[in-house]
């Protein structure tokens, strides 16, 4: 078993994963409460679909960095399995760096979206909740993912990842 990643990027990834997990649990409880309320009173929890949409999106961003560090994303290696392990690791490191650059670009664009949403005071339709915090957390998730991808590439090149 390879050694576990350590350091600020790994701690941030673990924190975001834990936060995303707790948020998904809260969404499940909210959905259960809304279904029960609709069954008992004929009325759901107001704005439940807005909260589920925002919460699920934020939770997914919380899992990206940890999934990148754990190497648990889908990997298609049909054409490289015959290559020596060091070359396979170099190829995987390259694609981790590409993924990191994509995540960094997405973090940058979402950060700009956060500022725009804040400046325009964009809100959800039913509950009138500001949406900029959710977009900002998404930007943080992508930034953490970019850091995790760089760390994963480094670990692959050093022969420390499985």
SULSUL-V384250 format. One record per backbone hydrogen bond with DSSP energy under -0.5 kcal/mol. CO is the residue of the C=O (numbers start at 1). NH is the residue of the N-H. E is the energy in kcal/mol with one decimal. If there is no record, write none. Layout:
CO:NH:E ; CO:NH:E
This chain:
7:11:-2.4 ; 8:12:-2.7 ; 9:13:-2.4 ; 10:14:-2.4 ; 11:15:-2.5 ; 12:16:-2.7 ; 13:17:-2.2 ; 14:18:-2.4 ; 15:19:-2.6 ; 16:20:-2.8 ; 17:21:-2.3 ; 18:22:-2.5 ; 19:23:-2.3 ; 20:24:-2.3 ; 21:25:-2.0 ; 22:26:-2.4 ; 23:27:-2.4 ; 24:28:-2.3 ; 25:29:-2.3 ; 26:30:-2.6 ; 27:31:-2.7 ; 28:32:-2.3 ; 29:33:-2.7 ; 30:34:-2.6 ; 31:35:-2.5 ; 32:36:-2.6 ; 33:37:-2.6 ; 34:38:-2.5 ; 35:39:-2.4 ; 36:40:-2.7 ; 37:41:-3.2 ; 37:42:-0.7 ; 37:43:-0.8 ; 38:42:-1.4 ; 45:48:-1.9 ; 47:51:-2.1 ; 48:52:-2.4 ; 49:53:-2.4 ; 50:54:-2.6 ; 51:55:-2.6 ; 52:56:-2.7 ; 53:57:-1.9 ; 54:58:-2.4 ; 55:59:-2.6 ; 56:60:-2.2 ; 57:61:-1.7 ; 58:62:-1.5 ; 59:63:-0.9 ; 60:63:-1.1 ; 60:64:-1.1 ; 61:65:-0.6 ; 63:67:-2.6 ; 64:68:-2.1 ; 65:69:-2.4 ; 66:70:-2.7 ; 67:71:-0.8 ; 67:72:-2.2 ; 67:73:-0.6 ; 75:77:-0.7 ; 77:80:-1.1 ; 77:81:-1.0 ; 80:83:-1.6 ; 84:87:-0.5 ; 84:88:-2.4 ; 85:89:-2.6 ; 86:90:-2.0 ; 87:91:-2.4 ; 88:92:-2.7 ; 89:93:-2.6 ; 90:94:-2.3 ; 91:95:-2.3 ; 92:96:-2.1 ; 93:97:-2.3 ; 94:98:-2.2 ; 95:99:-2.6 ; 96:100:-2.5 ; 97:101:-2.2 ; 98:102:-2.4 ; 99:103:-2.8 ; 100:104:-2.3 ; 101:105:-2.3 ; 102:106:-2.4 ; 103:107:-2.5 ; 104:108:-2.4 ; 105:109:-2.3 ; 106:110:-2.5 ; 107:111:-2.4 ; 108:112:-2.0 ; 109:113:-2.1 ; 110:114:-2.3 ; 111:115:-2.1 ; 112:116:-2.3 ; 113:117:-2.7 ; 114:118:-2.4 ; 115:119:-2.6 ; 116:120:-2.3 ; 117:121:-0.7 ; 117:122:-1.9 ; 118:121:-0.6 ; 122:131:-2.0 ; 129:124:-2.2 ; 131:135:-1.7 ; 132:136:-2.6 ; 133:137:-2.3 ; 134:138:-1.8 ; 135:139:-2.1 ; 136:140:-2.2 ; 137:141:-2.4 ; 138:142:-2.3 ; 139:143:-2.4 ; 140:144:-2.7 ; 141:145:-1.9 ; 142:146:-2.3 ; 143:147:-2.2 ; 144:148:-2.5 ; 145:149:-2.6 ; 146:150:-1.9 ; 147:151:-2.2 ; 148:152:-2.9 ; 149:153:-2.4 ; 150:154:-2.2 ; 151:155:-2.6 ; 152:156:-2.3 ; 153:157:-2.3 ; 154:158:-1.6 ; 155:160:-2.8 ; 155:161:-0.6 ; 156:159:-1.1
